[in-house]
Every structure is written in C-alpha cells, then in structure tokens.
C-alpha cells in the first residue's frame, strides 16, 4: 500500500523532531511505499537539508509553516461572502468557550459547527487557489471582533482588545496555512488523493492535511502522538509575543514571521486572558476534530492516552504503541551487570529545571550521611540558555553541600558529585554512562515518555524514579518510584538499593526483560504494520471502484491491490490504484519463480523496477524534491 506520512518540523529534515522514529518506521516497512508530506518550521531547517531516504520513499513534498507568500488570489464577491460565512462560524465557536461538560449536546453541536466551518474554508481554498490573503485581511479581524461581541460569547472573549484580536487573527492565519496547499489533488498524481492511508506523525498542523484528505477523498487517517500537541500548547501558553498579520516576529513569537506584506510591526503580549482563551479553544477544537475523524489514534503511553480521552478521543479508536528504541547498543552493558561500581549513582539526561537536579543534590546529601562512600555522577549537557544557567546553579549548590574532601593534609580534595558530558575519552557514549553506576536515578518533575529510563532498563540497571508522566507505566514494578520534589523519599529509596545487592540484581534483570519485550524497534514496527492492515481492511470503497451511476462494482479492486507491488486491471474490469508505465505495453510472460512470488504482506516479493515519475512543478507554497537513495545510519536525537 502507499502511505502518506505527514510530518511537522521533523522527518525528513536532518535536525527535525521525531526524525529518528520516522526513519526507523519507513526503513522497517520496506514492503510499503511512502510519500512524505513535510511541514517545515524554519528556513534554517530547510537549508540544513534532508537525511538520505530509502528507496521506498517515492517522493517528498515540502511546505513551510514559517512563511506564506501572498498567493495573489483575488476573491470575487461570492468568494468573499463564503469566506466571511465560514470564518465567522469558526471563530464564533471559539468565542463561545467550553461547554458545561464533555459529551453534552452543546459540545456535539459545537464540534459539528467547527468541522463544517473548517471544511468550508478548505473547499473555498481549493476552489479559489488559496486563502492566504483572505486570512490576513481586515475582514478576518472584523469577523473575529463580531464573534467576540456576539450574544453568547464568553466573558474572556468579550474583553478582547484590538491588539488581542490582531494576535489571535495572526495565529489562526499561520495555523490554517495547510488549507491553501496544493496537496489535495485527484487520484493518479502525487497528491494525498493517491494514497491508501495518511499517517500523521503528530497532532496539530501535521494532522490537518490528513483531515482534508479524508474529507475530499475518503482516505483513512492514522494519528500518532508520543507527546500530545494540545498539552504542549497549554504548557507553553504563557509569555512571549504574538505577531499581527504583516508583522515580523521576535524569537519567541507565537505566530511566526509573516512575509509578503507591508512593513510594520505590531507586537502584543500573548499572555492576555482573551488571547490565551481563544487560542486554547482553537487548538482544543482542532484536536477534538482530529480525534473524531481519525480511523485510529496511537498514543505512545497511557499518560498521552488519558490526555486524548479527556480531549474527546473515542477509547475504541485508541491503540497504545510504545516508542521503539535501539537496544543493540546497550547489549554489552546489559550482559555484564556486575561490572558496575556498586557505590555509584548515575543521572543521565538534558540539564534543565524540569529535571530537578536541585532535589537530587539535596537527596544525595542525606544519602552520604547513611553511606559515606557513595558517589553521584551526572552526565548531560545544558539545554539552551536556561539550561546553562541552571547547570551553573547546580554546580554551585554541589560545591556548597559537598566541600572537596581530601584523604590527607597534603592531598588534593575531591567532590563526590561530578558533572560530566558524554563523548569524552572516559565516557564515549550513553552505554558507558549507564555502566558507570549500579543505580540510575530519575528526579524529574515534568516528563513525557522517559527515554533515559528505558535506556537504563536496557542496561539492566536498578532505577529510582519520580512518579511523573509515563514513568510508572514504563517501569511496571521493576524499579522504585517516589513522589516528585521529595528529597527524603528519593534518598531512602537509593539507600535501600545501595545496601541490597541482591535486590538490585533482581530489579535490573526484570527491567531489562521488560524493556526488551515492550520498547524495541521491532515491536514498534510490527505494531504499526498490523495497524496499517487493519485500517485499510476497514476503509470504505474508493471512487475507482464505482461505476458511472456511482454504484459499487463488485471485485473492481482485486485483493492483490493491498499486497506489496504494483497491480493492473485485466480487460478493463479493474481500475489500477497506481498506474505504472511498465504495464502500458503488451503482457510479459512471467517465469515460474516470478509466478510463485506473490505472498502475504511482510513476505519477500521480487519487485519490478518502475521509472520514477517526474516531479510536478509546485508553487511557492509547496516544493517537490526527489528522495536520496543512499541509506544512512540515523543517530539518536536530543534527549
């Protein structure tokens, strides 16, 4: 089958988020074809280039979210009326605020109105050639103003001032840019109408093209979220600036730069209650619509699943698929658990305030009182400017809590706490960092899926973790879990493991077995392969299988259409899903080996080389690039 992989700021860019996961998924499912539809976040990301793509990636179409040039579309009176109607309906839903309770009649009516307005704008963009100018127009701001002051509007919306309205309109213009893309073409091209399944690598903007493909062509949508985008928006809603249409942004702008307009900057604080309320309503409604229309949603853990259910996702559509990680590079350390220093604690990760190293240092002071010879090795680099300041603060705190200890009056002092970076001669990689101690500690106060905890489990290490995010789900009883921001409880758990080597060994072995069963690349790829087949088997009949009267044609799409490879109809009775140039000539008599090569999905099937289709010329809003065929070994992204 042909998969349309939808990404935002990630694959196939070299420095993209979740790029490693997408690369492993595409390479692991070589029996399928992938078309990548990428939304980029910055010009720097595009300039950095793409990773080398495997041959099963048949094409890459790129569209920037960081800019949108004026498309030059001039709407007539009827088109302007349609835009005002649909845009006004969309923003009126946002201004009404949240209903009294999820699942009420009012909630369902609002969801229907939001969806109808969104698809109405999409149809207008498809008919007229784009909505860039309309979304930046004064009419859009006036429609938003009318909605804020209409009867039934929430109190926070009524308090919106002109700068607030400009900020919200700018954010909506950026969020709705995917509506104006030229990706929504009929079957037979390289648009989303030619794929069998859309797989969005995240929610939000990445899933919006999948919604439109489902609306226009009936293509089923699969959404994968390892971090819920709506939760990310809520956590980052305060602070920064938003930019009005036609303005340039500051580094922390909420809406991003908007080029192609007259000069002038109107920066407003996005911390205003009206702005926060309206933007939260938009992202919440978009997430609910994505969950409602998706054929299947695959959260990466139970923590994300609870968020999705609270935001309106049907539990029957949810399939938890844990992230797949490379266990091979930790195999040597996991096979020799006794080689670790039994009196050393290890912390590995990015240094930032959310990791709460301050509580860990205070806990280690209590540990040293009980076990004086214990050491704490902290491995990790600072995350940004804030991380640099936090790392400096932690170094000063460690120096105050643990003055350098010297064995004698003439020897140099040594601090039991060390701050080290991975990549040096002593610790060249992550495996060596985890091998340095017998107990691995996680002290975070905010955590999604704890990647470092899984790596420690692959290494067969006993762990002490705080109860945040998906920690309890991941550890599953194979480690000790304590409340966050509780140095005393953290210290007691570490001392208990330091004093009991047998317990450490049992927990480490159980943790490694659990990680190898649940969190490997192989289980992740197998889960998605099964999900693909399940969704396609339940997908509705496509237009290619209907006769002139619109009635289904029995057996119009043969069963082998869902198998790896390309297939054509015989005698005009079946319509090929992906016409191939090599099938245009007279039939070729196959050999015995070729005739016996047809198998079930996942089996090795000889493929017939097919000339790649010439890339279509795309406008400024979307660019088509040919994939590189040379394989590349991906490395782990930022921790």
C-alpha positions, 0 to 999 in steps of 0.5 A: 500500500502507499502511505502518506506520512505527514510530518511537522518540523521533523522527518525528513529534515536532518535536525527535525523532531521525531526524525529518528522514529520516522526513519526507523518506521519507513526503513522497517516497512520496506514492503510499503511505499511512502510519500512524505508530506513535510511541514517545515518550521524554519528556513534554517531547517530547510537549508540544513537539508534532508537525511538520505531516504530509502528507496521506498520513499517515492517522493517528498513534498515540502511546505513551510509553516514559517512563511506564506507568500501572498498567493495573489488570489483575488476573491470575487464577491461570492468568494468573499461572502463564503469566506466571511460565512465560514470564518465567522462560524469558526471563530464564533465557536471559539468565542463561545468557550467550553461547554458545561461538560464533555459529551453534552449536546452543546459540545456535539453541536459545537464540534459539528459547527467547527468541522463544517466551518473548517471544511468550508474554508478548505473547499473555498481554498481549493476552489479559489487557489488559496486563502492566504490573503483572505486570512490576513485581511481586515475582514478576518479581524472584523469577523473575529471582533463580531464573534467576540461581541456576539450574544453568547460569547464568553466573558474572556472573549468579550474583553478582547482588545484590538491588539488581542484580536490582531494576535489571535487573527495572526495565529489562526492565519499561520495555523490554517496555512495547510488549507491553501496547499496544493496537496489535495489533488485527484487520484493518479498524481502525487497528491494525498488523493493517491494514497491508501492511508495518511499517517500523521506523525503528530497532532496539530498542523501535521494532522490537518492535511490528513483531515482534508484528505479524508474529507475530499477523498475518503482516505483513512487517517492514522494519528500518532502522538508520543507527546500530545500537541494540545498539552504542549500548547497549554504548557507553553501558553504563557509569555512571549509575543504574538505577531499581527498579520504583516508583522515580523516576529521576535524569537519567541513569537507565537505566530511566526514571521509573516512575509509578503506584506507591508512593513510594520510591526505590531507586537502584543503580549500573548499572555492576555486572558482573551488571547490565551482563551481563544487560542486554547479553544482553537487548538482544543477544537482542532484536536477534538476534530482530529480525534473524531475523524481519525480511523485510529489514534496511537498514543505512545503511553497511557499518560498521552492516552488519558490526555486524548480521552479527556480531549474527546478521543473515542477509547475504541479508536485508541491503540497504545504503541510504545516508542521503539528504541535501539537496544543493540547498543546497550547489549554489552552493558546489559550482559555484564551487570556486575561490572558496575561500581556498586557505590555509584549513582548515575543521572543521565539526561538534558540539564534543565529545571524540569529535571530537578537536579536541585532535589537530587543534590539535596537527596544525595546529601542525606544519602552520604550521611547513611553511606559515606562512600557513595558517589553521584555522577551526572552526565548531560549537557545544558539545554539552551540558555536556561539550561546553562544557567541552571547547570551553573546553579547546580554546580554551585549548590554541589560545591556548597553541600559537598566541600572537596574532601581530601584523604590527607593534609597534603592531598588534593580534595575531591567532590563526590558529585561530578558533572560530566558530558558524554563523548569524552575519552572516559565516557564515549557514549550513553552505554558507558554512562549507564555502566558507570553506576549500579543505580540510575536515578530519575528526579524529574518533575515534568516528563513525557515518555522517559527515554533515559529510563528505558535506556537504563532498563536496557542496561539492566540497571536498578532505577529510582524514579519520580512518579511523573508522566509515563514513568510508572507505566514504563517501569511496571514494578521493576524499579522504585518510584517516589513522589516528585520534589521529595528529597527524603523519599528519593534518598531512602529509596537509593539507600535501600538499593545501595545496601541490597545487592541482591535486590538490585540484581533482581530489579535490573534483570526484570527491567531489562526483560521488560524493556526488551519485550515492550520498547524495541524497534521491532515491536514498534514496527510490527505494531504499526504494520498490523495497524496499517492492515487493519485500517485499510481492511476497514476503509470504505470503497474508493471512487475507482471502484464505482461505476458511472451511476456511482454504484459499487462494482463488485471485485473492481479492486482485486485483493492483490491491490493491498499486497506489496507491488504494483497491480493492473486491471485485466480487460478493463474490469479493474481500475489500477490504484497506481498506474505504472508505465511498465504495464502500458505495453503488451503482457510479459510472460512471467517465469515460474519463480516470478509466478510463485512470488506473490505472498502475504504482506511482510513476505519477500516479493521480487519487485519490478523496477518502475521509472520514477515519475517526474516531479510536478512543478509546485508553487511557492507554497509547496516544493517537490524534491526527489528522495536520496537513495543512499541509506544512512545510519540515523543517530539518536536525537536530543534527549 
